[in-house]
Amino acid sequence: MTVWPGMPKPFLYVVVCAAGVAGGVGTLIGAAHARGWAVGVIATPQGLGFLDADAVVARTGFPVRSAWRRPGEPRPLPPPDAIAVAPATFNTVNKWAAGIADTLALGTLCEAYGAGVPTAVLPYLNADLAAHPAYARSLDRLRGMGVLVGGPAPHPAGASGAEDAFRWEEALDLLEPPVFGARGPAAGQRG
């Protein structure tokens, strides 16, 4: 499955967490394809249950990753030119900011900082969780690491309709100017 050495498109990792909007990740995949990105999806272990993995594979051409590969196994995804974390949960934001790499998704995000991979995050959580002091500190730390933070305002706990405020394409809007400049990824630039 190692087909990327000559891949002409920039490659975007989409990290998906266990949030109510996660099943809509196809919207981000479609928007990324329309803007010239190839896409691979990495889900948190809990986030995997929120996705239609077969539909994601059909759209991306790559397996949905959630677990570490074994020694000697080929890499199923090319290296990323950028990463979008959408939706990001309270748990993922706090662990990532603390440098905890206990899942493939978090390990990938922690390594991305050291590798200089541009990363955007769209948190999706309720206001009760967002009120915890660790969350604001974690967002500040991520911003200090150069992570581009977007996403809707936290929604009231138990509120319905909050999914409507989640704008998947915002991740691409955040990434494209810093990663590719005015020409965009369709111009064939690699990060």
Secondary structure as a PSIPRED ss2 file (coil, helix, strand):
# PSIPRED VFORMAT (PSIPRED V4.0)

   1 M C   1.000  0.000  0.000
   2 T C   1.000  0.000  0.000
   3 V C   1.000  0.000  0.000
   4 W C   1.000  0.000  0.000
   5 P C   1.000  0.000  0.000
   6 G C   1.000  0.000  0.000
   7 M C   1.000  0.000  0.000
   8 P C   1.000  0.000  0.000
   9 K C   1.000  0.000  0.000
  10 P C   1.000  0.000  0.000
  11 F E   0.000  0.000  1.000
  12 L E   0.000  0.000  1.000
  13 Y E   0.000  0.000  1.000
  14 V E   0.000  0.000  1.000
  15 V E   0.000  0.000  1.000
  16 V E   0.000  0.000  1.000
  17 C C   1.000  0.000  0.000
  18 A C   1.000  0.000  0.000
  19 A C   1.000  0.000  0.000
  20 G C   1.000  0.000  0.000
  21 V C   1.000  0.000  0.000
  22 A H   0.000  1.000  0.000
  23 G H   0.000  1.000  0.000
  24 G H   0.000  1.000  0.000
  25 V H   0.000  1.000  0.000
  26 G H   0.000  1.000  0.000
  27 T H   0.000  1.000  0.000
  28 L H   0.000  1.000  0.000
  29 I H   0.000  1.000  0.000
  30 G H   0.000  1.000  0.000
  31 A H   0.000  1.000  0.000
  32 A H   0.000  1.000  0.000
  33 H H   0.000  1.000  0.000
  34 A H   0.000  1.000  0.000
  35 R C   1.000  0.000  0.000
  36 G C   1.000  0.000  0.000
  37 W C   1.000  0.000  0.000
  38 A E   0.000  0.000  1.000
  39 V E   0.000  0.000  1.000
  40 G E   0.000  0.000  1.000
  41 V E   0.000  0.000  1.000
  42 I E   0.000  0.000  1.000
  43 A E   0.000  0.000  1.000
  44 T C   1.000  0.000  0.000
  45 P C   1.000  0.000  0.000
  46 Q C   1.000  0.000  0.000
  47 G H   0.000  1.000  0.000
  48 L H   0.000  1.000  0.000
  49 G H   0.000  1.000  0.000
  50 F H   0.000  1.000  0.000
  51 L C   1.000  0.000  0.000
  52 D C   1.000  0.000  0.000
  53 A H   0.000  1.000  0.000
  54 D H   0.000  1.000  0.000
  55 A H   0.000  1.000  0.000
  56 V H   0.000  1.000  0.000
  57 V H   0.000  1.000  0.000
  58 A H   0.000  1.000  0.000
  59 R H   0.000  1.000  0.000
  60 T H   0.000  1.000  0.000
  61 G C   1.000  0.000  0.000
  62 F C   1.000  0.000  0.000
  63 P C   1.000  0.000  0.000
  64 V C   1.000  0.000  0.000
  65 R E   0.000  0.000  1.000
  66 S C   1.000  0.000  0.000
  67 A C   1.000  0.000  0.000
  68 W C   1.000  0.000  0.000
  69 R C   1.000  0.000  0.000
  70 R C   1.000  0.000  0.000
  71 P C   1.000  0.000  0.000
  72 G C   1.000  0.000  0.000
  73 E C   1.000  0.000  0.000
  74 P C   1.000  0.000  0.000
  75 R C   1.000  0.000  0.000
  76 P C   1.000  0.000  0.000
  77 L C   1.000  0.000  0.000
  78 P C   1.000  0.000  0.000
  79 P C   1.000  0.000  0.000
  80 P C   1.000  0.000  0.000
  81 D C   1.000  0.000  0.000
  82 A E   0.000  0.000  1.000
  83 I E   0.000  0.000  1.000
  84 A E   0.000  0.000  1.000
  85 V E   0.000  0.000  1.000
  86 A E   0.000  0.000  1.000
  87 P E   0.000  0.000  1.000
  88 A E   0.000  0.000  1.000
  89 T C   1.000  0.000  0.000
  90 F H   0.000  1.000  0.000
  91 N H   0.000  1.000  0.000
  92 T H   0.000  1.000  0.000
  93 V H   0.000  1.000  0.000
  94 N H   0.000  1.000  0.000
  95 K H   0.000  1.000  0.000
  96 W H   0.000  1.000  0.000
  97 A H   0.000  1.000  0.000
  98 A H   0.000  1.000  0.000
  99 G C   1.000  0.000  0.000
 100 I C   1.000  0.000  0.000
 101 A C   1.000  0.000  0.000
 102 D C   1.000  0.000  0.000
 103 T C   1.000  0.000  0.000
 104 L H   0.000  1.000  0.000
 105 A H   0.000  1.000  0.000
 106 L H   0.000  1.000  0.000
 107 G H   0.000  1.000  0.000
 108 T H   0.000  1.000  0.000
 109 L H   0.000  1.000  0.000
 110 C H   0.000  1.000  0.000
 111 E H   0.000  1.000  0.000
 112 A H   0.000  1.000  0.000
 113 Y H   0.000  1.000  0.000
 114 G H   0.000  1.000  0.000
 115 A H   0.000  1.000  0.000
 116 G C   1.000  0.000  0.000
 117 V C   1.000  0.000  0.000
 118 P C   1.000  0.000  0.000
 119 T E   0.000  0.000  1.000
 120 A E   0.000  0.000  1.000
 121 V E   0.000  0.000  1.000
 122 L E   0.000  0.000  1.000
 123 P E   0.000  0.000  1.000
 124 Y C   1.000  0.000  0.000
 125 L C   1.000  0.000  0.000
 126 N E   0.000  0.000  1.000
 127 A H   0.000  1.000  0.000
 128 D H   0.000  1.000  0.000
 129 L H   0.000  1.000  0.000
 130 A H   0.000  1.000  0.000
 131 A C   1.000  0.000  0.000
 132 H C   1.000  0.000  0.000
 133 P H   0.000  1.000  0.000
 134 A H   0.000  1.000  0.000
 135 Y H   0.000  1.000  0.000
 136 A H   0.000  1.000  0.000
 137 R H   0.000  1.000  0.000
 138 S H   0.000  1.000  0.000
 139 L H   0.000  1.000  0.000
 140 D H   0.000  1.000  0.000
 141 R H   0.000  1.000  0.000
 142 L H   0.000  1.000  0.000
 143 R H   0.000  1.000  0.000
 144 G H   0.000  1.000  0.000
 145 M C   1.000  0.000  0.000
 146 G C   1.000  0.000  0.000
 147 V C   1.000  0.000  0.000
 148 L E   0.000  0.000  1.000
 149 V E   0.000  0.000  1.000
 150 G C   1.000  0.000  0.000
 151 G C   1.000  0.000  0.000
 152 P C   1.000  0.000  0.000
 153 A C   1.000  0.000  0.000
 154 P C   1.000  0.000  0.000
 155 H E   0.000  0.000  1.000
 156 P C   1.000  0.000  0.000
 157 A C   1.000  0.000  0.000
 158 G C   1.000  0.000  0.000
 159 A C   1.000  0.000  0.000
 160 S C   1.000  0.000  0.000
 161 G C   1.000  0.000  0.000
 162 A H   0.000  1.000  0.000
 163 E H   0.000  1.000  0.000
 164 D H   0.000  1.000  0.000
 165 A H   0.000  1.000  0.000
 166 F C   1.000  0.000  0.000
 167 R C   1.000  0.000  0.000
 168 W C   1.000  0.000  0.000
 169 E C   1.000  0.000  0.000
 170 E H   0.000  1.000  0.000
 171 A H   0.000  1.000  0.000
 172 L H   0.000  1.000  0.000
 173 D H   0.000  1.000  0.000
 174 L H   0.000  1.000  0.000
 175 L H   0.000  1.000  0.000
 176 E H   0.000  1.000  0.000
 177 P H   0.000  1.000  0.000
 178 P H   0.000  1.000  0.000
 179 V H   0.000  1.000  0.000
 180 F H   0.000  1.000  0.000
 181 G H   0.000  1.000  0.000
 182 A H   0.000  1.000  0.000
 183 R H   0.000  1.000  0.000
 184 G C   1.000  0.000  0.000
 185 P H   0.000  1.000  0.000
 186 A H   0.000  1.000  0.000
 187 A H   0.000  1.000  0.000
 188 G C   1.000  0.000  0.000
 189 Q C   1.000  0.000  0.000
 190 R C   1.000  0.000  0.000
 191 G C   1.000  0.000  0.000
